[in-house]
């Protein structure tokens, strides 16, 4: 049988929530506003599938480039390439660093 190569393949450990993190997401997380130029950490919330970035970007730091509807365009540097990915605010956190 062929191996699965789906969008969430090999994410069992990566996209697992701890027992106390389970449940509904807080409103402050959903209503968080970001301005272009703000730095954010991409932290995927596995319970919300809409606007979820690919697992290779989990934990990466990027800069907000633009707002597109409810989502944000985040510019992420990976190696020598700069990628622009579209992510919903549920999967973003402000960068403290």
N, CA, C and O atoms as a CHARMM CRD file, in Angstrom:
* protein
*
  388
    1    1 UNK  N      0.83800  -1.19000   0.00000 PROA 1      0.00000
    2    1 UNK  CA     0.00000   0.00000   0.00000 PROA 1      0.00000
    3    1 UNK  C      0.87900   1.24800   0.00000 PROA 1      0.00000
    4    1 UNK  O      1.92400   1.28300   0.65000 PROA 1      0.00000
    5    2 UNK  N      0.44800   2.26000  -0.72800 PROA 2      0.00000
    6    2 UNK  CA     1.20600   3.50900  -0.82200 PROA 2      0.00000
    7    2 UNK  C      1.16500   4.28600   0.48500 PROA 2      0.00000
    8    2 UNK  O      0.16600   4.26100   1.20400 PROA 2      0.00000
    9    3 UNK  N      2.27200   4.98300   0.78600 PROA 3      0.00000
   10    3 UNK  CA     2.32500   5.81500   1.99100 PROA 3      0.00000
   11    3 UNK  C      1.45400   7.05100   1.81600 PROA 3      0.00000
   12    3 UNK  O      1.33600   7.59700   0.71900 PROA 3      0.00000
   13    4 UNK  N      0.84400   7.48000   2.92200 PROA 4      0.00000
   14    4 UNK  CA     0.03300   8.69300   2.87300 PROA 4      0.00000
   15    4 UNK  C      0.94900   9.91600   2.84100 PROA 4      0.00000
   16    4 UNK  O      1.89400  10.01700   3.62300 PROA 4      0.00000
   17    5 UNK  N      0.66400  10.82000   1.94700 PROA 5      0.00000
   18    5 UNK  CA     1.44300  12.05600   1.85400 PROA 5      0.00000
   19    5 UNK  C      0.50300  13.25600   1.91700 PROA 5      0.00000
   20    5 UNK  O      0.64100  14.21800   1.16100 PROA 5      0.00000
   21    6 UNK  N     -0.44600  13.17500   2.83000 PROA 6      0.00000
   22    6 UNK  CA    -1.44600  14.23100   2.97000 PROA 6      0.00000
   23    6 UNK  C     -0.87400  15.47200   3.62400 PROA 6      0.00000
   24    6 UNK  O      0.29400  15.51100   4.01200 PROA 6      0.00000
   25    7 UNK  N     -1.72200  16.48900   3.73800 PROA 7      0.00000
   26    7 UNK  CA    -1.31100  17.79300   4.26800 PROA 7      0.00000
   27    7 UNK  C     -0.87000  17.71300   5.72100 PROA 7      0.00000
   28    7 UNK  O      0.00200  18.47100   6.14700 PROA 7      0.00000
   29    8 UNK  N     -1.46700  16.79500   6.49300 PROA 8      0.00000
   30    8 UNK  CA    -1.12700  16.66100   7.91200 PROA 8      0.00000
   31    8 UNK  C     -0.39500  15.36100   8.20100 PROA 8      0.00000
   32    8 UNK  O     -0.42000  14.88200   9.33400 PROA 8      0.00000
   33    9 UNK  N      0.25400  14.78400   7.20600 PROA 9      0.00000
   34    9 UNK  CA     0.97900  13.52700   7.39800 PROA 9      0.00000
   35    9 UNK  C      2.13100  13.73400   8.37600 PROA 9      0.00000
   36    9 UNK  O      2.80700  14.76200   8.33300 PROA 9      0.00000
   37   10 UNK  N      2.35700  12.75600   9.26300 PROA 10     0.00000
   38   10 UNK  CA     3.45000  12.75000  10.24800 PROA 10     0.00000
   39   10 UNK  C      3.36100  13.93200  11.21100 PROA 10     0.00000
   40   10 UNK  O      4.37500  14.55700  11.52400 PROA 10     0.00000
   41   11 UNK  N      2.14900  14.23900  11.68300 PROA 11     0.00000
   42   11 UNK  CA     1.98400  15.35800  12.61600 PROA 11     0.00000
   43   11 UNK  C      1.40600  14.91500  13.94700 PROA 11     0.00000
   44   11 UNK  O      0.97400  15.75800  14.73300 PROA 11     0.00000
   45   12 UNK  N      1.38600  13.61000  14.22600 PROA 12     0.00000
   46   12 UNK  CA     0.74700  13.11300  15.45100 PROA 12     0.00000
   47   12 UNK  C      1.33500  13.77000  16.69300 PROA 12     0.00000
   48   12 UNK  O      0.58400  14.18200  17.57700 PROA 12     0.00000
   49   13 UNK  N      2.63300  13.87700  16.78000 PROA 13     0.00000
   50   13 UNK  CA     3.28700  14.47000  17.94700 PROA 13     0.00000
   51   13 UNK  C      3.28900  16.00400  17.85100 PROA 13     0.00000
   52   13 UNK  O      3.07900  16.69200  18.85000 PROA 13     0.00000
   53   14 UNK  N      3.52700  16.52600  16.65500 PROA 14     0.00000
   54   14 UNK  CA     3.66700  17.96700  16.44200 PROA 14     0.00000
   55   14 UNK  C      2.37400  18.72200  16.74000 PROA 14     0.00000
   56   14 UNK  O      2.39700  19.77600  17.37500 PROA 14     0.00000
   57   15 UNK  N      1.25600  18.18300  16.28100 PROA 15     0.00000
   58   15 UNK  CA    -0.02600  18.88500  16.41700 PROA 15     0.00000
   59   15 UNK  C     -0.89000  18.26900  17.51500 PROA 15     0.00000
   60   15 UNK  O     -2.10300  18.13500  17.35200 PROA 15     0.00000
   61   16 UNK  N     -0.27400  17.89900  18.61800 PROA 16     0.00000
   62   16 UNK  CA    -1.02900  17.32800  19.73700 PROA 16     0.00000
   63   16 UNK  C     -1.15000  18.37500  20.83100 PROA 16     0.00000
   64   16 UNK  O     -0.18400  19.07100  21.14500 PROA 16     0.00000
   65   17 UNK  N     -2.34700  18.48500  21.41400 PROA 17     0.00000
   66   17 UNK  CA    -2.56200  19.41000  22.52500 PROA 17     0.00000
   67   17 UNK  C     -2.39500  18.66600  23.84200 PROA 17     0.00000
   68   17 UNK  O     -2.70500  17.48000  23.94400 PROA 17     0.00000
   69   18 UNK  N     -1.90900  19.36800  24.82900 PROA 18     0.00000
   70   18 UNK  CA    -1.84200  18.80600  26.16600 PROA 18     0.00000
   71   18 UNK  C     -3.25400  18.83200  26.76300 PROA 18     0.00000
   72   18 UNK  O     -4.07700  19.64400  26.34000 PROA 18     0.00000
   73   19 UNK  N     -3.55500  17.95300  27.74400 PROA 19     0.00000
   74   19 UNK  CA    -4.93400  17.86900  28.26700 PROA 19     0.00000
   75   19 UNK  C     -5.50300  19.19500  28.75600 PROA 19     0.00000
   76   19 UNK  O     -6.69200  19.44700  28.55900 PROA 19     0.00000
   77   20 UNK  N     -4.70800  20.04600  29.38000 PROA 20     0.00000
   78   20 UNK  CA    -5.23400  21.31600  29.89200 PROA 20     0.00000
   79   20 UNK  C     -5.38900  22.38500  28.81800 PROA 20     0.00000
   80   20 UNK  O     -5.99500  23.42600  29.06900 PROA 20     0.00000
   81   21 UNK  N     -4.85500  22.14500  27.63300 PROA 21     0.00000
   82   21 UNK  CA    -5.00000  23.10600  26.52700 PROA 21     0.00000
   83   21 UNK  C     -6.23900  22.81300  25.69300 PROA 21     0.00000
   84   21 UNK  O     -6.63500  23.63300  24.86600 PROA 21     0.00000
   85   22 UNK  N     -6.85800  21.64300  25.90300 PROA 22     0.00000
   86   22 UNK  CA    -8.00400  21.25000  25.08700 PROA 22     0.00000
   87   22 UNK  C     -9.22800  22.10100  25.42800 PROA 22     0.00000
   88   22 UNK  O     -9.30300  22.70100  26.50000 PROA 22     0.00000
   89   23 UNK  N    -10.16700  22.14300  24.51600 PROA 23     0.00000
   90   23 UNK  CA   -11.39300  22.90900  24.73100 PROA 23     0.00000
   91   23 UNK  C    -11.45700  24.09300  23.78400 PROA 23     0.00000
   92   23 UNK  O    -10.67400  24.20700  22.84200 PROA 23     0.00000
   93   24 UNK  N    -12.40000  24.96000  24.05600 PROA 24     0.00000
   94   24 UNK  CA   -12.61500  26.11500  23.17800 PROA 24     0.00000
   95   24 UNK  C    -11.45400  27.09400  23.26600 PROA 24     0.00000
   96   24 UNK  O    -10.79300  27.21100  24.29800 PROA 24     0.00000
   97   25 UNK  N    -11.22600  27.78400  22.17600 PROA 25     0.00000
   98   25 UNK  CA   -10.17000  28.79600  22.10200 PROA 25     0.00000
   99   25 UNK  C    -10.69700  30.09400  22.71400 PROA 25     0.00000
  100   25 UNK  O    -11.87900  30.40900  22.57800 PROA 25     0.00000
  101   26 UNK  N     -9.83000  30.84300  23.38100 PROA 26     0.00000
  102   26 UNK  CA   -10.22900  32.08700  24.01600 PROA 26     0.00000
  103   26 UNK  C    -10.53800  33.18600  23.01400 PROA 26     0.00000
  104   26 UNK  O     -9.97900  33.21200  21.91800 PROA 26     0.00000
  105   27 UNK  N    -11.42200  34.08500  23.38800 PROA 27     0.00000
  106   27 UNK  CA   -11.81400  35.18400  22.49400 PROA 27     0.00000
  107   27 UNK  C    -10.66600  36.13700  22.22300 PROA 27     0.00000
  108   27 UNK  O    -10.56100  36.68600  21.12600 PROA 27     0.00000
  109   28 UNK  N     -9.80000  36.34200  23.21500 PROA 28     0.00000
  110   28 UNK  CA    -8.68900  37.28000  23.02800 PROA 28     0.00000
  111   28 UNK  C     -7.76300  36.81100  21.91100 PROA 28     0.00000
  112   28 UNK  O     -7.16400  37.63100  21.21600 PROA 28     0.00000
  113   29 UNK  N     -7.64500  35.51200  21.73800 PROA 29     0.00000
  114   29 UNK  CA    -6.80800  34.95100  20.67400 PROA 29     0.00000
  115   29 UNK  C     -7.43000  35.23200  19.30600 PROA 29     0.00000
  116   29 UNK  O     -6.72600  35.54400  18.34600 PROA 29     0.00000
  117   30 UNK  N     -8.75200  35.11800  19.23000 PROA 30     0.00000
  118   30 UNK  CA    -9.45400  35.34100  17.96200 PROA 30     0.00000
  119   30 UNK  C     -9.49400  36.81800  17.58200 PROA 30     0.00000
  120   30 UNK  O     -9.43500  37.16300  16.40200 PROA 30     0.00000
  121   31 UNK  N     -9.59500  37.68900  18.58700 PROA 31     0.00000
  122   31 UNK  CA    -9.74400  39.11900  18.31600 PROA 31     0.00000
  123   31 UNK  C     -8.41000  39.86400  18.26300 PROA 31     0.00000
  124   31 UNK  O     -8.39100  41.08500  18.11000 PROA 31     0.00000
  125   32 UNK  N     -7.31100  39.14800  18.38600 PROA 32     0.00000
  126   32 UNK  CA    -5.97800  39.76800  18.34600 PROA 32     0.00000
  127   32 UNK  C     -5.75400  40.41200  16.97500 PROA 32     0.00000
  128   32 UNK  O     -5.92200  39.76400  15.94200 PROA 32     0.00000
  129   33 UNK  N     -5.37800  41.68000  16.97700 PROA 33     0.00000
  130   33 UNK  CA    -5.11100  42.39800  15.72600 PROA 33     0.00000
  131   33 UNK  C     -3.60600  42.56700  15.55500 PROA 33     0.00000
  132   33 UNK  O     -2.88800  42.83200  16.51900 PROA 33     0.00000
  133   34 UNK  N     -3.14400  42.41400  14.33800 PROA 34     0.00000
  134   34 UNK  CA    -1.72500  42.59200  14.01200 PROA 34     0.00000
  135   34 UNK  C     -1.60300  43.66400  12.93200 PROA 34     0.00000
  136   34 UNK  O     -2.44700  43.76900  12.04200 PROA 34     0.00000
  137   35 UNK  N     -0.55200  44.44300  13.02600 PROA 35     0.00000
  138   35 UNK  CA    -0.28800  45.49300  12.04500 PROA 35     0.00000
  139   35 UNK  C      0.83800  45.03600  11.12100 PROA 35     0.00000
  140   35 UNK  O      1.68000  44.23900  11.53500 PROA 35     0.00000
  141   36 UNK  N      0.87200  45.52200   9.87700 PROA 36     0.00000
  142   36 UNK  CA     1.98900  45.16400   8.99800 PROA 36     0.00000
  143   36 UNK  C      3.32600  45.55000   9.62700 PROA 36     0.00000
  144   36 UNK  O      3.49200  46.66200  10.12800 PROA 36     0.00000
  145   37 UNK  N      4.26300  44.62900   9.59300 PROA 37     0.00000
  146   37 UNK  CA     5.56600  44.84400  10.21400 PROA 37     0.00000
  147   37 UNK  C      5.69900  44.15400  11.56100 PROA 37     0.00000
  148   37 UNK  O      6.82000  43.92400  12.01400 PROA 37     0.00000
  149   38 UNK  N      4.58700  43.81300  12.22000 PROA 38     0.00000
  150   38 UNK  CA     4.65100  43.08700  13.49600 PROA 38     0.00000
  151   38 UNK  C      5.26200  41.71200  13.28100 PROA 38     0.00000
  152   38 UNK  O      5.03300  41.06900  12.25600 PROA 38     0.00000
  153   39 UNK  N      6.04900  41.26500  14.27100 PROA 39     0.00000
  154   39 UNK  CA     6.63100  39.93200  14.19700 PROA 39     0.00000
  155   39 UNK  C      5.74300  38.97000  14.96700 PROA 39     0.00000
  156   39 UNK  O      5.26200  39.28300  16.05700 PROA 39     0.00000
  157   40 UNK  N      5.53100  37.79500  14.38700 PROA 40     0.00000
  158   40 UNK  CA     4.65000  36.78800  14.98400 PROA 40     0.00000
  159   40 UNK  C      5.30600  35.41000  14.92000 PROA 40     0.00000
  160   40 UNK  O      6.17300  35.14800  14.08700 PROA 40     0.00000
  161   41 UNK  N      4.86000  34.53800  15.82900 PROA 41     0.00000
  162   41 UNK  CA     5.27200  33.14100  15.82600 PROA 41     0.00000
  163   41 UNK  C      4.10000  32.33300  15.29700 PROA 41     0.00000
  164   41 UNK  O      2.96200  32.52200  15.72500 PROA 41     0.00000
  165   42 UNK  N      4.37800  31.44000  14.37300 PROA 42     0.00000
  166   42 UNK  CA     3.33800  30.57600  13.83300 PROA 42     0.00000
  167   42 UNK  C      3.24600  29.35200  14.73600 PROA 42     0.00000
  168   42 UNK  O      4.13900  28.50500  14.74800 PROA 42     0.00000
  169   43 UNK  N      2.16100  29.27400  15.48600 PROA 43     0.00000
  170   43 UNK  CA     1.91900  28.14700  16.38300 PROA 43     0.00000
  171   43 UNK  C      0.57000  27.56200  16.00400 PROA 43     0.00000
  172   43 UNK  O     -0.47200  28.13500  16.32500 PROA 43     0.00000
  173   44 UNK  N      0.58600  26.43200  15.32900 PROA 44     0.00000
  174   44 UNK  CA    -0.62400  25.84800  14.77000 PROA 44     0.00000
  175   44 UNK  C     -1.54400  25.34500  15.87700 PROA 44     0.00000
  176   44 UNK  O     -1.11000  24.63300  16.78300 PROA 44     0.00000
  177   45 UNK  N     -2.82300  25.72500  15.79200 PROA 45     0.00000
  178   45 UNK  CA    -3.85000  25.21000  16.68500 PROA 45     0.00000
  179   45 UNK  C     -4.52800  24.06000  15.93900 PROA 45     0.00000
  180   45 UNK  O     -5.27400  24.30500  14.99100 PROA 45     0.00000
  181   46 UNK  N     -4.28500  22.80700  16.34700 PROA 46     0.00000
  182   46 UNK  CA    -4.78200  21.67300  15.57400 PROA 46     0.00000
  183   46 UNK  C     -6.29800  21.51800  15.57800 PROA 46     0.00000
  184   46 UNK  O     -6.83600  20.80700  14.72900 PROA 46     0.00000
  185   47 UNK  N     -7.00200  22.16100  16.50500 PROA 47     0.00000
  186   47 UNK  CA    -8.45400  22.00500  16.55600 PROA 47     0.00000
  187   47 UNK  C     -9.16300  22.88600  15.53500 PROA 47     0.00000
  188   47 UNK  O    -10.35700  22.70400  15.29900 PROA 47     0.00000
  189   48 UNK  N     -8.46400  23.82800  14.93000 PROA 48     0.00000
  190   48 UNK  CA    -9.06200  24.70500  13.91800 PROA 48     0.00000
  191   48 UNK  C     -8.34700  24.44900  12.60200 PROA 48     0.00000
  192   48 UNK  O     -7.16500  24.76000  12.45700 PROA 48     0.00000
  193   49 UNK  N     -9.07200  23.87700  11.64000 PROA 49     0.00000
  194   49 UNK  CA    -8.45500  23.47800  10.37900 PROA 49     0.00000
  195   49 UNK  C     -8.40600  24.60900   9.37000 PROA 49     0.00000
  196   49 UNK  O     -7.54600  24.62000   8.49000 PROA 49     0.00000
  197   50 UNK  N     -9.32300  25.56100   9.48700 PROA 50     0.00000
  198   50 UNK  CA    -9.39400  26.64400   8.51700 PROA 50     0.00000
  199   50 UNK  C     -8.21700  27.59500   8.70800 PROA 50     0.00000
  200   50 UNK  O     -7.92000  28.00100   9.83200 PROA 50     0.00000
  201   51 UNK  N     -7.55600  27.94400   7.62800 PROA 51     0.00000
  202   51 UNK  CA    -6.44500  28.88800   7.69700 PROA 51     0.00000
  203   51 UNK  C     -5.20600  28.31900   8.34900 PROA 51     0.00000
  204   51 UNK  O     -4.35700  29.07200   8.82500 PROA 51     0.00000
  205   52 UNK  N     -5.08700  26.99500   8.38000 PROA 52     0.00000
  206   52 UNK  CA    -3.95000  26.34000   9.01300 PROA 52     0.00000
  207   52 UNK  C     -2.77400  26.28700   8.03000 PROA 52     0.00000
  208   52 UNK  O     -2.92900  25.81700   6.90300 PROA 52     0.00000
  209   53 UNK  N     -1.59800  26.76600   8.45500 PROA 53     0.00000
  210   53 UNK  CA    -0.44100  26.67500   7.55900 PROA 53     0.00000
  211   53 UNK  C      0.12400  25.26400   7.54400 PROA 53     0.00000
  212   53 UNK  O     -0.25800  24.43000   8.36600 PROA 53     0.00000
  213   54 UNK  N      1.02200  24.99600   6.62500 PROA 54     0.00000
  214   54 UNK  CA     1.67000  23.68600   6.54100 PROA 54     0.00000
  215   54 UNK  C      2.53700  23.46700   7.77500 PROA 54     0.00000
  216   54 UNK  O      3.02200  24.42800   8.37300 PROA 54     0.00000
  217   55 UNK  N      2.73100  22.22200   8.15400 PROA 55     0.00000
  218   55 UNK  CA     3.46200  21.90100   9.38400 PROA 55     0.00000
  219   55 UNK  C      4.91800  22.34600   9.36000 PROA 55     0.00000
  220   55 UNK  O      5.52700  22.50700  10.41800 PROA 55     0.00000
  221   56 UNK  N      5.48700  22.54700   8.17900 PROA 56     0.00000
  222   56 UNK  CA     6.89500  22.98000   8.11900 PROA 56     0.00000
  223   56 UNK  C      7.09100  24.38900   8.67400 PROA 56     0.00000
  224   56 UNK  O      8.21500  24.77700   8.99400 PROA 56     0.00000
  225   57 UNK  N      6.00200  25.16300   8.79100 PROA 57     0.00000
  226   57 UNK  CA     6.10200  26.52800   9.31000 PROA 57     0.00000
  227   57 UNK  C      5.80200  26.61900  10.80600 PROA 57     0.00000
  228   57 UNK  O      5.88600  27.70500  11.37800 PROA 57     0.00000
  229   58 UNK  N      5.45300  25.50200  11.45300 PROA 58     0.00000
  230   58 UNK  CA     5.13400  25.50000  12.87800 PROA 58     0.00000
  231   58 UNK  C      6.36300  25.89900  13.69700 PROA 58     0.00000
  232   58 UNK  O      7.41700  25.27200  13.58600 PROA 58     0.00000
  233   59 UNK  N      6.22500  26.93600  14.51200 PROA 59     0.00000
  234   59 UNK  CA     7.33100  27.40600  15.34300 PROA 59     0.00000
  235   59 UNK  C      8.19600  28.45700  14.68800 PROA 59     0.00000
  236   59 UNK  O      9.10500  28.98400  15.33000 PROA 59     0.00000
  237   60 UNK  N      7.94800  28.78100  13.44000 PROA 60     0.00000
  238   60 UNK  CA     8.75300  29.77200  12.72500 PROA 60     0.00000
  239   60 UNK  C      8.29400  31.19100  13.07700 PROA 60     0.00000
  240   60 UNK  O      7.13100  31.42000  13.41100 PROA 60     0.00000
  241   61 UNK  N      9.22800  32.12800  12.99400 PROA 61     0.00000
  242   61 UNK  CA     8.94000  33.54000  13.25500 PROA 61     0.00000
  243   61 UNK  C      8.89300  34.25400  11.91600 PROA 61     0.00000
  244   61 UNK  O      9.76600  34.07400  11.06700 PROA 61     0.00000
  245   62 UNK  N      7.86000  35.06900  11.74300 PROA 62     0.00000
  246   62 UNK  CA     7.70900  35.81900  10.50500 PROA 62     0.00000
  247   62 UNK  C      7.20000  37.21300  10.78700 PROA 62     0.00000
  248   62 UNK  O      6.93600  37.57600  11.93400 PROA 62     0.00000
  249   63 UNK  N      7.06600  37.98800   9.72800 PROA 63     0.00000
  250   63 UNK  CA     6.56900  39.36100   9.83400 PROA 63     0.00000
  251   63 UNK  C      5.26000  39.47600   9.06700 PROA 63     0.00000
  252   63 UNK  O      5.10800  38.91200   7.98400 PROA 63     0.00000
  253   64 UNK  N      4.32200  40.21100   9.64000 PROA 64     0.00000
  254   64 UNK  CA     3.03700  40.44100   8.96900 PROA 64     0.00000
  255   64 UNK  C      3.28700  41.34900   7.77600 PROA 64     0.00000
  256   64 UNK  O      3.83700  42.44100   7.91700 PROA 64     0.00000
  257   65 UNK  N      2.87400  40.88400   6.59400 PROA 65     0.00000
  258   65 UNK  CA     3.05900  41.67600   5.38000 PROA 65     0.00000
  259   65 UNK  C      1.76700  42.40500   5.01000 PROA 65     0.00000
  260   65 UNK  O      1.80700  43.53200   4.51700 PROA 65     0.00000
  261   66 UNK  N      0.62700  41.76500   5.24800 PROA 66     0.00000
  262   66 UNK  CA    -0.62500  42.31700   4.75300 PROA 66     0.00000
  263   66 UNK  C     -1.78400  41.62500   5.47100 PROA 66     0.00000
  264   66 UNK  O     -1.60200  40.57200   6.08200 PROA 66     0.00000
  265   67 UNK  N     -2.96000  42.21300   5.39400 PROA 67     0.00000
  266   67 UNK  CA    -4.16900  41.56300   5.89900 PROA 67     0.00000
  267   67 UNK  C     -5.01900  41.19900   4.69700 PROA 67     0.00000
  268   67 UNK  O     -5.19700  42.00900   3.78700 PROA 67     0.00000
  269   68 UNK  N     -5.54400  39.98200   4.69200 PROA 68     0.00000
  270   68 UNK  CA    -6.34400  39.51800   3.56400 PROA 68     0.00000
  271   68 UNK  C     -7.61100  38.88000   4.12100 PROA 68     0.00000
  272   68 UNK  O     -7.60500  37.71500   4.51700 PROA 68     0.00000
  273   69 UNK  N     -8.70300  39.65200   4.14900 PROA 69     0.00000
  274   69 UNK  CA    -9.93100  39.18000   4.76900 PROA 69     0.00000
  275   69 UNK  C     -9.73000  39.07600   6.26800 PROA 69     0.00000
  276   69 UNK  O     -9.31400  40.04700   6.90000 PROA 69     0.00000
  277   70 UNK  N    -10.01800  37.91500   6.85500 PROA 70     0.00000
  278   70 UNK  CA    -9.75300  37.69900   8.27500 PROA 70     0.00000
  279   70 UNK  C     -8.33200  37.20600   8.50400 PROA 70     0.00000
  280   70 UNK  O     -7.84500  37.20100   9.63400 PROA 70     0.00000
  281   71 UNK  N     -7.67500  36.79500   7.43800 PROA 71     0.00000
  282   71 UNK  CA    -6.33900  36.19900   7.53800 PROA 71     0.00000
  283   71 UNK  C     -5.25000  37.23800   7.38200 PROA 71     0.00000
  284   71 UNK  O     -5.50600  38.39300   7.04400 PROA 71     0.00000
  285   72 UNK  N     -4.02300  36.79700   7.63600 PROA 72     0.00000
  286   72 UNK  CA    -2.84200  37.64400   7.48400 PROA 72     0.00000
  287   72 UNK  C     -1.86100  36.97400   6.54800 PROA 72     0.00000
  288   72 UNK  O     -1.72700  35.75000   6.53300 PROA 72     0.00000
  289   73 UNK  N     -1.17900  37.79300   5.76800 PROA 73     0.00000
  290   73 UNK  CA    -0.08800  37.30000   4.93100 PROA 73     0.00000
  291   73 UNK  C      1.17600  37.46000   5.75200 PROA 73     0.00000
  292   73 UNK  O      1.55100  38.57400   6.11600 PROA 73     0.00000
  293   74 UNK  N      1.83600  36.34500   6.04400 PROA 74     0.00000
  294   74 UNK  CA     3.02600  36.34000   6.88700 PROA 74     0.00000
  295   74 UNK  C      4.22200  36.00100   6.01800 PROA 74     0.00000
  296   74 UNK  O      4.20800  35.01200   5.28600 PROA 74     0.00000
  297   75 UNK  N      5.25800  36.82500   6.10100 PROA 75     0.00000
  298   75 UNK  CA     6.48500  36.61000   5.34800 PROA 75     0.00000
  299   75 UNK  C      7.47100  35.84900   6.23200 PROA 75     0.00000
  300   75 UNK  O      7.90000  36.34700   7.27400 PROA 75     0.00000
  301   76 UNK  N      7.82300  34.64000   5.80400 PROA 76     0.00000
  302   76 UNK  CA     8.69300  33.75500   6.58500 PROA 76     0.00000
  303   76 UNK  C      9.94700  33.46100   5.78200 PROA 76     0.00000
  304   76 UNK  O      9.86800  33.14200   4.59600 PROA 76     0.00000
  305   77 UNK  N     11.11000  33.56800   6.42900 PROA 77     0.00000
  306   77 UNK  CA    12.36300  33.21600   5.77200 PROA 77     0.00000
  307   77 UNK  C     12.68700  31.77200   6.08500 PROA 77     0.00000
  308   77 UNK  O     12.73000  31.36600   7.24600 PROA 77     0.00000
  309   78 UNK  N     12.91600  30.99600   5.02700 PROA 78     0.00000
  310   78 UNK  CA    13.24700  29.58300   5.17500 PROA 78     0.00000
  311   78 UNK  C     14.47500  29.30300   4.31800 PROA 78     0.00000
  312   78 UNK  O     14.39600  29.23700   3.09100 PROA 78     0.00000
  313   79 UNK  N     15.62000  29.13900   4.99800 PROA 79     0.00000
  314   79 UNK  CA    16.86900  29.01000   4.24700 PROA 79     0.00000
  315   79 UNK  C     17.19700  30.34600   3.61700 PROA 79     0.00000
  316   79 UNK  O     17.25200  31.36300   4.30800 PROA 79     0.00000
  317   80 UNK  N     17.42000  30.35700   2.28800 PROA 80     0.00000
  318   80 UNK  CA    17.67200  31.64300   1.61800 PROA 80     0.00000
  319   80 UNK  C     16.42500  32.15200   0.90800 PROA 80     0.00000
  320   80 UNK  O     16.46400  33.20700   0.27600 PROA 80     0.00000
  321   81 UNK  N     15.31300  31.41500   1.00200 PROA 81     0.00000
  322   81 UNK  CA    14.07800  31.83000   0.34000 PROA 81     0.00000
  323   81 UNK  C     13.14000  32.51200   1.33400 PROA 81     0.00000
  324   81 UNK  O     13.09100  32.14300   2.50700 PROA 81     0.00000
  325   82 UNK  N     12.40200  33.50400   0.85800 PROA 82     0.00000
  326   82 UNK  CA    11.37300  34.16200   1.66100 PROA 82     0.00000
  327   82 UNK  C     10.01900  33.75200   1.10800 PROA 82     0.00000
  328   82 UNK  O      9.72100  33.97100  -0.06600 PROA 82     0.00000
  329   83 UNK  N      9.20200  33.15200   1.97000 PROA 83     0.00000
  330   83 UNK  CA     7.89000  32.67000   1.55300 PROA 83     0.00000
  331   83 UNK  C      6.81300  33.53600   2.17800 PROA 83     0.00000
  332   83 UNK  O      6.97300  34.02800   3.29500 PROA 83     0.00000
  333   84 UNK  N      5.72800  33.72100   1.46700 PROA 84     0.00000
  334   84 UNK  CA     4.56600  34.43000   1.99800 PROA 84     0.00000
  335   84 UNK  C      3.45000  33.40900   2.14000 PROA 84     0.00000
  336   84 UNK  O      3.01900  32.80700   1.15600 PROA 84     0.00000
  337   85 UNK  N      2.98300  33.21600   3.37500 PROA 85     0.00000
  338   85 UNK  CA     1.91600  32.25900   3.61800 PROA 85     0.00000
  339   85 UNK  C      0.71800  32.97900   4.21500 PROA 85     0.00000
  340   85 UNK  O      0.86800  33.99300   4.89700 PROA 85     0.00000
  341   86 UNK  N     -0.46100  32.45600   3.95800 PROA 86     0.00000
  342   86 UNK  CA    -1.70700  33.04800   4.44200 PROA 86     0.00000
  343   86 UNK  C     -2.16300  32.24200   5.65500 PROA 86     0.00000
  344   86 UNK  O     -2.39600  31.03700   5.56000 PROA 86     0.00000
  345   87 UNK  N     -2.28700  32.92300   6.80100 PROA 87     0.00000
  346   87 UNK  CA    -2.57800  32.26000   8.06800 PROA 87     0.00000
  347   87 UNK  C     -3.67600  33.02200   8.79500 PROA 87     0.00000
  348   87 UNK  O     -3.69900  34.25300   8.77700 PROA 87     0.00000
  349   88 UNK  N     -4.58500  32.29300   9.43300 PROA 88     0.00000
  350   88 UNK  CA    -5.60900  32.93900  10.25300 PROA 88     0.00000
  351   88 UNK  C     -5.03700  33.23800  11.62900 PROA 88     0.00000
  352   88 UNK  O     -4.07700  32.59100  12.04700 PROA 88     0.00000
  353   89 UNK  N     -5.60900  34.21200  12.35000 PROA 89     0.00000
  354   89 UNK  CA    -5.02700  34.64200  13.63300 PROA 89     0.00000
  355   89 UNK  C     -5.03200  33.58500  14.72600 PROA 89     0.00000
  356   89 UNK  O     -4.30100  33.72300  15.70700 PROA 89     0.00000
  357   90 UNK  N     -5.84200  32.52200  14.58600 PROA 90     0.00000
  358   90 UNK  CA    -5.85700  31.45500  15.58100 PROA 90     0.00000
  359   90 UNK  C     -4.52400  30.71400  15.63800 PROA 90     0.00000
  360   90 UNK  O     -4.19500  30.09000  16.64700 PROA 90     0.00000
  361   91 UNK  N     -3.76100  30.78700  14.55100 PROA 91     0.00000
  362   91 UNK  CA    -2.49600  30.06700  14.46200 PROA 91     0.00000
  363   91 UNK  C     -1.28600  30.98500  14.64600 PROA 91     0.00000
  364   91 UNK  O     -0.15400  30.59100  14.36400 PROA 91     0.00000
  365   92 UNK  N     -1.52800  32.20300  15.11800 PROA 92     0.00000
  366   92 UNK  CA    -0.45000  33.16500  15.31200 PROA 92     0.00000
  367   92 UNK  C     -0.36100  33.60300  16.76700 PROA 92     0.00000
  368   92 UNK  O     -1.36000  33.60900  17.48600 PROA 92     0.00000
  369   93 UNK  N      0.84200  33.96800  17.19500 PROA 93     0.00000
  370   93 UNK  CA     1.08400  34.53100  18.51900 PROA 93     0.00000
  371   93 UNK  C      2.05700  35.69400  18.36200 PROA 93     0.00000
  372   93 UNK  O      2.94300  35.63200  17.51000 PROA 93     0.00000
  373   94 UNK  N      1.91900  36.74700  19.15600 PROA 94     0.00000
  374   94 UNK  CA     2.89500  37.84200  19.09100 PROA 94     0.00000
  375   94 UNK  C      4.27700  37.33900  19.49700 PROA 94     0.00000
  376   94 UNK  O      4.40700  36.53500  20.42100 PROA 94     0.00000
  377   95 UNK  N      5.30000  37.81500  18.80500 PROA 95     0.00000
  378   95 UNK  CA     6.67100  37.40800  19.09300 PROA 95     0.00000
  379   95 UNK  C      7.21400  38.24500  20.24400 PROA 95     0.00000
  380   95 UNK  O      7.17200  39.47500  20.20100 PROA 95     0.00000
  381   96 UNK  N      7.72100  37.57800  21.26600 PROA 96     0.00000
  382   96 UNK  CA     8.29100  38.27400  22.42100 PROA 96     0.00000
  383   96 UNK  C      9.77800  37.99300  22.43100 PROA 96     0.00000
  384   96 UNK  O     10.21900  37.03200  23.06100 PROA 96     0.00000
  385   97 UNK  N     10.55300  38.80200  21.75300 PROA 97     0.00000
  386   97 UNK  CA    11.96400  38.51000  21.73200 PROA 97     0.00000
  387   97 UNK  C     12.76600  39.60900  21.31100 PROA 97     0.00000
  388   97 UNK  O     13.98900  39.49300  21.24900 PROA 97     0.00000
